[in-house]
Each structure stands twice: as C-alpha cells, then as structure tokens.
C-alpha cells in the first residue's frame, strides 16, 4: 500500500498505556496521587505551574524582541518603516546588530514575572472558583469559569509586569534608545517621575492584557476540547507528543483571537508610555492621543502582531504543557 491507512495513523499516535479509571471530578486525572508524583492542587502543584509559566513566557517573549521592537516603533510612528526587513536593516545600520534586541532585558524579566502570575494563578483560581460554585455548575458554565479565572490571574500578573513593560516600551520607542540597559532605564524613570512612573501605564495594560488573557485561556481550553472531540478515543489514549501537539495548535488558534481583541489597547499602551505628559491625567492622555491617531491608528501594526502573538501563544502552550508532562502532570484542557 502506497499510503498508510487511517487506522495505522491513529495507532501510531496512541500511546501504549492503560486507560486510567474515570474520575467524577471536573478536573482531569484528579484521582489519588501516585507515590513520588506531584499531587494535583497541592502547593507543589501550583509552584510547578508557576515555574512552567516562567519557562513559557520569559524565553518566548524574549525571542520575538526584534518583531516587538518594530511593532512598537510603528505604533508610535507608522511612517518610520515600510516593513519588518527594511526596519531591521535600518536599525542594524544605525544602531548595530544589537539594536534589533533593544529592550530585551526588560522583556525577559517582565514577561517571566507575568508568566509566573498568569499561569500559576490561573490554575489556582480555576480550582478555587470551581470548588466555590460546585462541580455541576463548573461543568455547565466552564467557559465562564475559564474567563473569570484567567481575568483574576492577569490582574495580578500585570502588576508584576508593569514596571518592566514601561522600561521596555520607553526604550524601544525612543531613537536613540532611552536607556542602555533595563536597570539604567529603571533608574532614569524613577529619578525623573518617581516610582509611580513605572506604573503610569497600568490601567491601559490591564485594558490590553485582561481581555487578551481571557481570550487566550478560554479559547485555548475550548479549542483543545473541540480538537479532542473530533479525534477517535480518549485524550488519555494519546501520547504526550500528540497531546503537546494539540496544545500548540490550540495555542496558535487562540493567539490569533488574542491579537485582534487586544490590539487597540496595545497601541495605546505604547503611545502612553512614549507620549504621556508630566501631570497629565490618564483620561486626558488617552483622549489627546486618540484625537491625534483616530480609530484607524489603533490598528497600526496588527498584521505583524497576529503573526507574533499566534506563534508566541502556540509556543507558550507547547512549552507549558511539555513541562507539565515532563514532571508527570496532565496537559491542560479537555476532560474527554
């Protein structure tokens, strides 16, 4: 036979493991812990998920710094570059090769902190809210559960991210760069504006990141659920390689939705961090900037961000679930 049959392909993707006993819990595999394994919903479980969030977010955001740099500069000045490759060429010519990694230090620190809060607290709030409303309601309204748990987690995560995001954006959107390093940027902002200067973008950051994360987690959970519904057998029948592949696909699809939903606020965060005047209220700054750029200006750089966020979100879920699988925890999504 020239091509393998469908049954052969399905068999190849299935892991040679025994089907676990069914659990009545809302959460998959919530049975008695195996000796030597991490107990689900224990303090060690949440610490592990927090570490997984750091590994998922810090390195991935750092890796796309060149894309993020061009996106931020084009949001502030749409006429600055014609495209990514032209932008990188121009930056390398004027600032050296290292110029395309402007803001990399603040990116790594900030998004490592954010990843810790985002994933760690999501797992915590998802369990706590499910326990609060009861198993039946948690099952019936699981999308709402994902939305509320992720929103709660992101509010905390953004408090951890905000100072580093302020340094990153200020450094990336000024030419020549505002600071030579993340700590140089920290000292300059605090010296000029006080500690509060690091948090002047918190409200627009929440406006960008909370909807983004709600879409990221809820759409991921529901996409993964639908993928497993279309596949034969149970989720537990599939190998960890196959399950993490589903995680990547679900994450990429979720990332596209995230980029569109959060983009106007992302543009405004860049503008506020770069252009907000001393003593100006947040409302006044938003109104002045919006009057300047208009509705269309809120969508500057969207194609670049769709590619960046789609890839980024897919990789984050792949890393996060691969890490969970490596330490013996179940991958995220689908109770099928």
Secondary structure as UniProt FT lines:
FT   HELIX           6..13
FT   TURN            28..29
FT   TURN            35..36
FT   TURN            40..41
FT   HELIX           43..63
FT   HELIX           65..76
FT   TURN            78..79
FT   HELIX           84..95
FT   HELIX           97..101
FT   TURN            102..103
FT   HELIX           104..133
FT   HELIX           135..140
FT   HELIX           142..172
FT   HELIX           182..193
FT   HELIX           195..199
FT   TURN            200..201
FT   HELIX           202..230
FT   HELIX           235..237
FT   HELIX           240..275
FT   TURN            278..279
FT   HELIX           282..297
FT   TURN            298..301
FT   HELIX           302..326
FT   TURN            327..328
//
